Amino acid sequence: MNSPEAARAALMAIGREFHQRGWSLATSSNYSVVVGRDPLRLVLTGSGFDKGRLTPADFVELDRDGGRVDAEVPGGPRPSAEARLHVVLARTAGAGAVLHTHSVWGTVWSEAVVARGHLRLQGYEMLKALPGVTTHEAVVDLPVYANTQDIAGLAARIEARWAAPTPGLPPAFLMAGHGLYAWGRDLAEARRHVEAVEFLLEVLGRKAALHGGWNPGDPDHGLDTHS
Ligand SMILES: [Zn+2]
């Protein structure tokens, strides 16, 4: 288990990397690491900070209900409205770390397939970076939710879905026009899941461009994802 200090340092490094890679621009995104299980404690990035330039002062510490357990400083960091999603994933989905990004490809794909409710990922070796996937032929349907200001309502749906996951449900979902949430048992695993999903989103996007477009009526996105 990470100390709160180690968690902050690790998330500062994640912020520098994800900002450089274009996944966390313009103060978007938020990241958390569980630093205690009994009782649940997590360190979360405060709202509105440049993720490429995080300092140890830019974090908050929350309990299992999203309440503050660190000292609130006037003018100091505050949790974003999305903090509730981190808390729910930490207590229900076995997440030891949750990483939320706002990438270009995550934004594009989430909007394109929100009516269907998922984005199908199939036929790629990179899928093996996800837990339980042993063959590139696996079918992974990445859930996509409509963007909403009702984070409490979305958190309840997320909690119910990952409390009783269907086979093949990945540790990740998209919010339409918004971005990706991915998590893992620890920060290294969460980072791997973000990297794998962001890679696959970019591959599908570039492939659609290469093949002259995308057919939303085709269950395979109108792409031949098997060759
Ligand atoms: Zn967000």
Boltz pocket constraint, residues with backbone or C-beta under 6 A from the ligand:
constraints:
  - pocket:
      binder: B
      contacts: [[A, 28], [A, 29], [A, 30], [A, 82], [A, 100], [A, 101], [A, 102], [A, 178], [A, 179]]
      max_distance: 6.0
